[in-house]
Amino acid sequence: NAGVTQTPKFRILKIGQSMTLQCAQDMNHNYMYWYRQDPGMGLKLIYYSVGAGITDKGEVPNGYNVSRSTTEDFPLRLELAAPSQTSVYFCASSYSGSKGDGYTFGSGTRLTVV
Amino acid sequence: SQELEQSPQSLIVQEGKNLTINCTSSKTLYGLYWYKQKYGEGLIFLMMLQKGGEEKSHEKITAKLDEKKQQSSLHITASQPSHAGIYLCGADFLYSGAGSYQLTFGKGTKLSVIP
């Protein structure tokens, strides 16, 4: 049981480049989330999805896009990378959006934009 | 505004000492989570609390949720270098966009343990 798998683990991008952070889960969870964590800060929600074909913005969505074509995958797309997007990105999933449901996190992607 | 306030922001303790980290909210806390993170690594789930007055322990770490369900504390007894890292509290807050609960985090507490 792999849980939540994120790729790549590390990436360096040049300003203006684009890339996709991959996230896959094999637990048949309906809800998936993308967070970013800046130094000295907690995690902030970028986008989330309540099921295949349904996505919505979180607290800090600007500069990012997501799609959810399958239950398993929830890629995060960065268009026109900027230094402000240098961060550690975490993907997470939960079975439902109920309180106390529990969340499973991936190991993170460390992105540097230079 | 920060919905979850953690204190202290950082903490340096000598090995063997006890310590407490607090997590406070102005809203009722449902599904209060504690995670640990080592530098450059992912989040390690420690405990989840749901009921007022609930207390859970794992090895030398104890977490409590107060009766009013607005404050949680994480207590480490006889700290060891292996306890060093960033401790994050998270809570399920109702997110109006989807009508579902979303996990919101505090800013974290950085713990250093000096041998």
Contacts between the chains, C-beta under 8 A, distances in Angstrom:
chain1	res1	chain2	res2	distance
A	31	B	100	7.3
A	33	B	102	7.5
A	33	B	103	7.3
A	35	B	105	7.9
A	40	B	9	8.0
A	40	B	107	7.0
A	40	B	108	7.6
A	41	B	107	5.5
A	41	B	108	7.3
A	42	B	4	7.6
A	42	B	6	7.8
A	42	B	88	5.8
A	42	B	90	7.9
A	42	B	105	3.5
A	42	B	106	5.3
A	42	B	107	4.6
A	42	B	108	5.3
A	43	B	88	7.3
A	43	B	90	7.8
A	43	B	105	4.5
A	44	B	105	7.7
A	45	B	102	6.2
A	45	B	103	7.8
A	45	B	104	7.4
A	48	B	98	7.3
A	48	B	102	6.7
A	50	B	98	5.7
A	50	B	100	6.5
A	56	B	97	5.2
A	56	B	98	5.7
A	57	B	97	7.0
A	58	B	102	7.4
A	90	B	42	6.9
A	90	B	43	7.0
A	92	B	103	7.3
A	94	B	103	7.9
A	96	B	100	7.7
A	97	B	98	6.5
A	97	B	99	7.9
A	97	B	100	2.6
A	97	B	101	5.4
A	97	B	102	7.4
A	98	B	100	7.5
A	98	B	101	6.3
A	99	B	30	3.9
A	99	B	31	4.4
A	99	B	50	7.8
A	99	B	92	4.0
A	99	B	101	4.4
A	100	B	30	6.4
A	100	B	31	3.7
A	100	B	48	6.7
A	100	B	50	4.8
A	100	B	92	6.5
A	101	B	31	7.2
A	101	B	92	7.7
A	101	B	101	7.4
A	102	B	48	6.6
A	103	B	33	7.4
A	103	B	45	8.0
A	103	B	103	5.6
A	105	B	35	8.0
A	105	B	42	5.7
A	105	B	43	4.6
A	105	B	45	7.9
A	106	B	42	6.5
A	107	B	41	7.0
A	107	B	42	4.0
A	108	B	41	7.4
A	108	B	42	5.0
A	110	B	40	7.2
